[in-house]
């Protein structure tokens, strides 16, 4: 009878030894996979850093333009375009499209409507149109000359 008896601790070690090792390996693999997936999700879902706001660069001064207003009046308007630093250079900037936008914006207006309030509105509209025509290149627009006759 003594030959048949085995120690319970040895029997437990033999049967439980293999599953414990595979459970440890499984846990380690699952943890590694979770870390990799979590790191990848963080990289793709993390907020992107905001780009730095544009800085003022060189200024392109355009020659004043004389335009016809309604009722045989004239408007002399001159603008300067401040470029975004690092995006455009005054030597390479083609202002012909900006000149055309100035002509389209002011030609044919009534002299009486060119009050300070209306002038500021027209300047804002012109700035928007020029920034759209030169995406990422224009920082600001300034009216240097605005003479109504």
Secondary structure as the mmCIF struct_conf table of DSSP 4:
data_model
#
loop_
_struct_conf.conf_type_id
_struct_conf.id
_struct_conf.beg_label_comp_id
_struct_conf.beg_label_asym_id
_struct_conf.beg_label_seq_id
_struct_conf.end_label_comp_id
_struct_conf.end_label_asym_id
_struct_conf.end_label_seq_id
TURN_TY1_P TURN_TY1_P1 UNK A 2 UNK A 4
HELX_RH_AL_P HELX_RH_AL_P1 UNK A 8 UNK A 45
BEND BEND1 UNK A 46 UNK A 46
HELX_LH_PP_P HELX_LH_PP_P1 UNK A 47 UNK A 54
STRN STRN1 UNK A 56 UNK A 61
HELX_LH_PP_P HELX_LH_PP_P2 UNK A 62 UNK A 64
STRN STRN2 UNK A 65 UNK A 68
HELX_RH_3T_P HELX_RH_3T_P1 UNK A 70 UNK A 72
STRN STRN3 UNK A 74 UNK A 84
TURN_TY1_P TURN_TY1_P2 UNK A 85 UNK A 87
TURN_TY1_P TURN_TY1_P3 UNK A 90 UNK A 92
HELX_RH_AL_P HELX_RH_AL_P2 UNK A 96 UNK A 106
TURN_TY1_P TURN_TY1_P4 UNK A 107 UNK A 108
HELX_RH_3T_P HELX_RH_3T_P2 UNK A 111 UNK A 113
HELX_RH_AL_P HELX_RH_AL_P3 UNK A 116 UNK A 133
TURN_TY1_P TURN_TY1_P5 UNK A 134 UNK A 137
STRN STRN4 UNK A 138 UNK A 148
#
